[in-house]
Amino acid sequence: MVRRRVREAYRLNKHLLTQPGTPVAYIAFLYTAKQIISFEEIEKGMKLALVKCAVKRS
């Protein structure tokens, strides 16, 4: 259930990371929370992580 939420959050927001002309990046996401959090919270964190990765790559 958590894996599905993380995958869906990445699928919906991967455009934030991929830009034409930039090199390929291999990333992994680890879910370390003790309890299961909502999809909205996972998506919020995913967006933040992808934007930070995109900024560092450019």
Steps between C-alpha positions, in 0.01 A plus 500: 500500500777747585705392200201565273454850644868587456503370142188696411638819657818457293307421182288814534798728573798357309470785251654724769824302474529424129593784270623474140877508474577405860684179585317199634480471879445181696321558830340286766238590757490336841189513715616513861192623686367281782137548398331509161441860392249632248563524128484879519789510748704255293438705185598824676831346609557349155453838331745661740760228443468512120529878488812488718656231279420700185661814641820316596527339156470822302 
